[in-house]
Amino acid sequence: MKGKIKLSDVARCAGVAVGTASRVLNNRTDVNPEARERVLAAVAKLGYSPLRKRSARANHAGPAAGAGNIGVVVLGMDASLVNVPVMVAVLNGVESGIAEENRNLLFANLPRADRVPGFLKDNLVEGLIVKTSQYGRLPPPSEHPLVANILRFPVVWVLARPEGAPGDLCSFNHETAALLAARHFHSKGHRLVAFCNPKKGKSSHEHLKMEFAGACHGMGLRHTLLEAKPARAGQWPEPALSSAEDVAPLVAAWKKLPPARRPTGLFVPADNIAALLYAALARQGVEPGRDVGIIGCNNEGPVLQGLRPRLTTIDIHAEAIGRKSVEQLLWRLARKAGTNDQTLLFEPELVEGESVPALASPARRKVPAGT
């Protein structure tokens, strides 16, 4: 395997979740013996070098019990979502950042948010990096033991911060991402475009939806919203989309539009969703890149490799976001208290594929200066 071996590579090779691999490497006893053997075999096969062993200080109670340890918590997400390429990239960035600082990574994946990991109960970490479901607010700490334990520590949220939650955020600029998509459609002659949202209520999708509508308005593009019904409020774990059937209603709504109003360009908030859209369109005899233009988001390499024509996407720099979250947490730990919550946003970039055809278009209203 090329490049430095990551914990996620070990988990994938062993056929287990990242959290299971982490527990094995931290000598936890709550692991199935068969799974433990698979993880250890994967470590040997890949030549994985774990982060440095926990220091002696981390093996006793007291103020310094968590010294050198960083907790990574994935909260309220279906287990399969941890393995989508954008999440793998974020976690790889986090792991690399922690390794470079010669610190330990303690990982917990909590789809139902129904338990408190031992490393939180026993104060075995200095701070936390948290990726949570983007639906709704966090439950009040007074009513939810896990949330109460998370908020006892300095927290950096990755990709999205729950509404009203304290802590720093490392993510990407949704406004820029939406503007890049709108500009690309415009440059290719598309004047009827749509935002395809199969996860109504998910905060990152809502941000992109709003910003894309604004960008289209500023460029004189006619904008349509194709959107599924919202998930149940506060639903944990966040449901995964796994088949073309999950986006088929959006395709059906698109096809029902009169040809004169049917969008020729579709902006999709994630590449893995765009892949499902490709399949759903193919079932209707519609070919992306010829019959309709599609732009994805996240620049998920493993997804892009399987798509023809190659998808035009927005690179949000997911691995860099993961690395930055570690840097930000260490900055926060050095200052303890007394500084306001910080928001750090990476500027995304458009990566052009062949999924947006160039349209011959008559003279149109010019794009306003400065957009």
C-alpha positions as CSV (number, residue, x, y, z in Angstrom):
1,M,0.0,0.0,0.0
2,K,1.4,3.4,-1.0
3,G,1.9,6.2,1.5
4,K,1.8,6.1,5.3
5,I,-0.5,3.5,6.7
6,K,-3.4,4.9,8.7
7,L,-5.7,3.5,11.3
8,S,-8.5,3.6,8.8
9,D,-6.4,1.4,6.5
10,V,-6.0,-1.2,9.2
11,A,-9.8,-1.2,9.9
12,R,-10.6,-1.6,6.3
13,C,-8.1,-4.5,5.8
14,A,-9.5,-6.2,8.9
15,G,-13.1,-5.6,8.0
16,V,-14.0,-3.8,11.2
17,A,-15.0,-0.3,12.2
18,V,-12.3,2.3,13.0
19,G,-13.4,2.3,16.6
20,T,-12.8,-1.4,16.9
21,A,-9.3,-1.2,15.5
22,S,-8.6,1.7,17.9
23,R,-9.8,-0.4,20.9
24,V,-7.6,-3.3,19.9
25,L,-4.5,-1.1,19.6
26,N,-5.3,0.5,22.9
27,N,-5.5,-3.0,24.6
28,R,-9.1,-2.7,25.4
29,T,-10.8,-5.9,26.5
30,D,-14.3,-5.1,25.1
31,V,-13.5,-6.5,21.6
32,N,-14.6,-9.8,20.0
33,P,-11.5,-12.2,20.0
34,E,-12.0,-12.9,16.3
35,A,-12.1,-9.2,15.5
36,R,-9.0,-8.7,17.6
37,E,-7.1,-11.3,15.6
38,R,-8.2,-9.8,12.3
39,V,-7.0,-6.4,13.5
40,L,-3.6,-7.7,14.7
41,A,-3.2,-9.6,11.4
42,A,-4.0,-6.5,9.4
43,V,-1.4,-4.5,11.5
44,A,1.2,-7.2,10.6
45,K,0.3,-7.4,7.0
46,L,0.3,-3.6,6.4
47,G,3.3,-2.9,8.7
48,Y,1.2,-0.3,10.6
49,S,3.1,1.6,13.3
50,P,0.6,2.8,16.0
51,L,1.0,6.2,17.6
52,R,3.3,6.1,20.5
53,K,2.2,4.1,23.5
54,R,0.3,5.9,26.2
55,S,2.6,7.5,28.7
56,A,2.8,6.2,32.2
57,R,1.0,9.3,33.4
58,A,-2.1,8.2,31.4
59,N,-2.3,5.0,33.4
60,H,-3.2,6.6,36.7
61,A,-5.9,8.9,37.9
62,G,-5.2,12.6,38.6
63,P,-5.0,15.9,36.8
64,A,-2.4,14.6,34.3
65,A,-4.2,11.4,33.5
66,G,-5.1,12.5,30.0
67,A,-1.8,14.2,29.2
68,G,-0.8,13.5,25.6
69,N,-4.1,11.9,24.6
70,I,-6.6,13.4,22.1
71,G,-10.1,11.9,21.9
72,V,-11.8,11.6,18.5
73,V,-15.6,11.1,18.7
74,V,-18.0,10.4,15.9
75,L,-21.4,11.0,17.2
76,G,-24.9,10.2,16.0
77,M,-24.0,8.9,12.5
78,D,-24.8,5.6,10.9
79,A,-21.7,3.3,11.0
80,S,-21.5,3.3,7.2
81,L,-21.1,7.1,7.1
82,V,-17.8,6.8,8.9
83,N,-16.4,5.0,5.9
84,V,-17.5,7.4,3.2
85,P,-14.4,8.9,1.5
86,V,-14.8,12.4,2.8
87,M,-15.0,11.1,6.4
88,V,-12.0,8.8,5.9
89,A,-10.1,11.8,4.5
90,V,-11.0,13.9,7.6
91,L,-10.0,11.1,10.0
92,N,-6.8,10.5,8.1
93,G,-6.0,14.2,8.5
94,V,-6.8,14.0,12.3
95,E,-4.6,10.9,12.7
96,S,-1.7,12.4,10.8
97,G,-1.9,15.6,12.9
98,I,-2.0,13.7,16.1
99,A,0.9,11.5,15.1
100,E,3.0,14.5,14.1
101,E,2.5,16.0,17.5
102,N,3.6,12.7,19.1
103,R,0.3,12.3,20.9
104,N,-2.2,9.4,21.3
105,L,-5.5,9.1,19.5
106,L,-8.4,7.5,21.4
107,F,-11.4,6.9,19.2
108,A,-15.1,6.3,19.8
109,N,-17.8,5.8,17.2
110,L,-21.2,6.3,18.8
111,P,-24.0,6.0,16.3
112,R,-26.8,6.2,18.8
113,A,-25.0,8.3,21.3
114,D,-26.2,5.9,24.0
115,R,-23.0,5.4,26.0
116,V,-20.1,7.4,27.5
117,P,-16.7,6.0,26.4
118,G,-14.3,5.0,29.2
119,F,-11.7,7.6,28.1
120,L,-14.3,10.4,28.8
121,K,-15.5,8.9,32.1
122,D,-11.9,8.5,33.4
123,N,-10.6,11.8,32.1
124,L,-8.0,10.1,29.8
125,V,-7.9,12.9,27.2
126,E,-6.9,16.5,27.2
127,G,-9.4,17.6,24.6
128,L,-11.8,16.3,21.9
129,I,-12.2,16.5,18.1
130,V,-15.9,15.7,17.3
131,K,-17.8,14.9,14.1
132,T,-21.5,14.8,14.8
133,S,-24.7,14.3,12.9
134,Q,-25.7,17.5,11.2
135,Y,-29.4,17.2,12.1
136,G,-30.8,19.4,14.8
137,R,-29.3,20.6,18.0
138,L,-27.3,18.7,20.7
139,P,-29.5,17.5,23.5
140,P,-29.2,19.6,26.7
141,P,-26.2,18.3,28.8
142,S,-28.5,18.1,31.8
143,E,-30.6,15.5,30.0
144,H,-27.8,13.6,28.1
145,P,-24.8,12.1,29.9
146,L,-22.7,11.7,26.8
147,V,-23.2,15.4,25.8
148,A,-22.4,16.5,29.3
149,N,-19.2,14.5,29.3
150,I,-18.1,15.8,25.9
151,L,-18.7,19.4,26.9
152,R,-16.4,19.0,30.0
153,F,-13.5,19.1,27.6
154,P,-12.2,21.7,25.0
155,V,-13.8,20.7,21.7
156,V,-13.1,21.3,18.1
157,W,-16.0,20.3,15.8
158,V,-15.1,19.2,12.2
159,L,-17.2,20.1,9.2
160,A,-20.2,21.4,11.3
161,R,-20.8,22.7,14.8
162,P,-24.2,21.9,16.3
163,E,-26.4,25.0,16.7
164,G,-25.7,26.7,20.0
165,A,-22.8,24.3,21.0
166,P,-19.6,25.7,22.5
167,G,-16.3,25.0,20.9
168,D,-14.2,25.8,17.8
169,L,-15.1,24.7,14.2
170,C,-12.9,23.6,11.3
171,S,-14.8,23.4,8.0
172,F,-14.9,24.9,4.5
173,N,-16.5,28.0,3.1
174,H,-19.9,27.0,1.8
175,E,-20.4,30.3,0.1
176,T,-17.3,29.8,-2.0
177,A,-18.3,26.2,-2.8
178,A,-21.7,27.3,-4.0
179,L,-20.3,30.2,-6.0
180,L,-17.8,28.0,-7.8
181,A,-20.6,25.6,-8.8
182,A,-22.8,28.4,-10.1
183,R,-19.9,30.1,-12.0
184,H,-19.0,26.8,-13.7
185,F,-22.5,26.2,-14.9
186,H,-22.7,29.7,-16.2
187,S,-19.4,29.4,-18.0
188,K,-20.7,26.3,-19.7
189,G,-23.8,28.1,-21.0
190,H,-26.3,26.6,-18.4
191,R,-29.1,29.0,-17.4
192,L,-31.5,26.6,-15.8
193,V,-30.0,24.9,-12.8
194,A,-31.1,23.0,-9.6
195,F,-29.8,22.1,-6.2
196,C,-30.5,18.4,-5.5
197,N,-30.9,17.8,-1.7
198,P,-31.9,14.3,-0.6
199,K,-31.1,15.2,3.1
200,K,-33.3,18.1,3.9
201,G,-32.4,19.6,7.3
202,K,-28.7,18.5,7.3
203,S,-26.9,21.7,8.2
204,S,-24.1,21.6,5.5
205,H,-26.6,20.8,2.8
206,E,-28.8,23.7,4.0
207,H,-25.9,26.1,3.9
208,L,-25.0,25.0,0.4
209,K,-28.6,25.2,-0.7
210,M,-29.0,28.8,0.6
211,E,-25.6,30.0,-0.9
212,F,-26.2,28.3,-4.2
213,A,-29.6,30.0,-4.6
214,G,-28.0,33.4,-3.8
215,A,-25.2,32.8,-6.3
216,C,-27.6,31.8,-9.0
217,H,-29.7,34.9,-8.5
218,G,-26.6,37.1,-8.7
219,M,-25.7,35.5,-12.1
220,G,-29.1,35.6,-13.6
221,L,-29.5,31.8,-13.5
222,R,-33.0,30.3,-13.0
223,H,-32.8,28.2,-9.9
224,T,-34.9,25.2,-8.9
225,L,-34.8,23.2,-5.7
226,L,-35.2,19.4,-5.9
227,E,-35.5,18.2,-2.3
228,A,-36.6,15.1,-0.4
229,K,-38.7,15.1,2.8
230,P,-36.7,16.0,5.9
231,A,-35.4,13.3,8.2
232,R,-37.1,13.0,11.6
233,A,-35.9,15.8,13.8
234,G,-33.1,14.7,16.2
235,Q,-32.9,11.3,14.5
236,W,-29.8,9.4,15.6
237,P,-28.0,7.8,13.9
238,E,-28.1,10.0,10.9
239,P,-29.4,7.7,8.1
240,A,-27.1,6.8,5.2
241,L,-28.0,6.9,1.5
242,S,-27.0,3.6,-0.1
243,S,-28.8,3.1,-3.4
244,A,-30.2,4.8,-6.4
245,E,-33.7,4.4,-4.9
246,D,-32.7,7.0,-2.3
247,V,-32.4,9.7,-4.9
248,A,-35.0,8.4,-7.4
249,P,-37.7,10.8,-6.2
250,L,-35.4,13.8,-7.1
251,V,-34.9,12.4,-10.6
252,A,-38.7,11.9,-10.9
253,A,-39.3,15.5,-9.9
254,W,-36.7,16.7,-12.3
255,K,-38.2,14.7,-15.2
256,K,-41.8,16.0,-14.4
257,L,-40.7,19.6,-15.1
258,P,-41.7,20.9,-18.5
259,P,-38.7,20.8,-20.9
260,A,-38.6,24.6,-21.1
261,R,-38.2,24.8,-17.3
262,R,-36.2,21.6,-16.7
263,P,-32.7,22.3,-15.2
264,T,-29.8,21.4,-17.5
265,G,-27.3,21.6,-14.5
266,L,-27.6,19.8,-11.1
267,F,-25.5,20.7,-8.1
268,V,-25.3,17.9,-5.6
269,P,-23.9,18.4,-2.0
270,A,-21.7,15.3,-1.9
271,D,-19.9,13.2,-4.5
272,N,-21.2,9.9,-3.0
273,I,-24.7,11.3,-3.5
274,A,-23.8,12.3,-7.1
275,A,-22.8,8.7,-7.7
276,L,-26.3,7.5,-6.7
277,L,-27.7,10.2,-8.9
278,Y,-25.7,8.9,-11.9
279,A,-27.3,5.5,-11.3
280,A,-30.8,6.8,-10.9
281,L,-30.5,8.9,-14.1
282,A,-29.1,5.9,-16.0
283,R,-32.3,4.0,-15.1
284,Q,-34.2,6.7,-16.9
285,G,-32.0,6.7,-19.9
286,V,-30.4,10.0,-19.0
287,E,-26.6,10.3,-19.5
288,P,-24.7,12.8,-17.2
289,G,-22.3,14.9,-19.2
290,R,-24.5,14.7,-22.3
291,D,-28.1,15.1,-21.3
292,V,-27.6,16.9,-18.0
293,G,-24.7,18.5,-16.2
294,I,-23.8,17.5,-12.6
295,I,-21.4,19.1,-10.1
296,G,-20.6,17.3,-6.8
297,C,-18.9,18.3,-3.7
298,N,-16.1,17.0,-1.4
299,N,-13.7,15.7,-4.1
300,E,-14.0,12.1,-2.9
301,G,-11.3,10.3,-4.9
302,P,-12.5,6.7,-4.6
303,V,-16.0,7.8,-5.7
304,L,-14.7,9.8,-8.7
305,Q,-12.6,6.9,-9.9
306,G,-15.7,4.9,-10.5
307,L,-17.7,7.6,-12.4
308,R,-17.9,8.1,-16.1
309,P,-17.9,10.8,-17.2
310,R,-15.6,11.9,-14.5
311,L,-17.5,14.2,-12.1
312,T,-16.8,17.9,-11.8
313,T,-16.6,18.5,-8.0
314,I,-15.7,21.0,-5.3
315,D,-12.5,20.1,-3.3
316,I,-13.2,21.1,0.3
317,H,-9.7,19.9,1.4
318,A,-11.1,17.3,3.8
319,E,-7.8,15.9,5.0
320,A,-6.4,19.5,5.6
321,I,-9.6,20.2,7.7
322,G,-8.7,17.1,9.8
323,R,-5.1,18.2,10.3
324,K,-6.2,21.8,11.2
325,S,-8.6,20.5,13.8
326,V,-5.7,19.0,15.7
327,E,-3.7,22.2,15.4
328,Q,-6.6,24.2,16.6
329,L,-7.3,21.9,19.6
330,L,-3.7,22.3,20.7
331,W,-3.9,26.0,20.3
332,R,-7.0,25.9,22.5
333,L,-5.4,23.7,25.1
334,A,-2.5,26.1,25.3
335,R,-4.8,29.0,26.1
336,K,-7.3,27.1,28.4
337,A,-10.0,29.7,28.7
338,G,-10.6,33.4,28.0
339,T,-10.8,33.3,24.2
340,N,-13.9,33.3,22.1
341,D,-14.9,30.3,20.0
342,Q,-13.1,30.2,16.7
343,T,-14.3,29.3,13.2
344,L,-11.7,28.3,10.6
345,L,-12.8,27.8,7.0
346,F,-10.8,26.4,4.1
347,E,-11.4,27.9,0.7
348,P,-12.6,25.2,-1.6
349,E,-11.5,24.8,-5.3
350,L,-13.3,23.5,-8.3
351,V,-11.9,20.3,-9.9
352,E,-13.2,20.0,-13.4
353,G,-14.2,16.7,-14.9
354,E,-16.4,16.0,-17.9
355,S,-19.8,15.9,-16.2
356,V,-21.0,19.4,-17.3
357,P,-21.5,19.7,-21.0
358,A,-21.0,23.0,-22.8
359,L,-24.3,24.4,-24.1
360,A,-24.7,26.7,-27.1
361,S,-26.7,29.6,-25.6
362,P,-28.0,32.8,-27.1
363,A,-27.1,36.2,-25.7
364,R,-27.9,36.3,-22.1
365,R,-28.0,38.9,-19.4
366,K,-24.4,39.6,-18.4
367,V,-23.0,38.5,-15.1
368,P,-23.0,41.5,-12.7
369,A,-19.5,42.8,-12.0
370,G,-17.9,41.4,-8.9
371,T,-19.8,38.1,-8.8
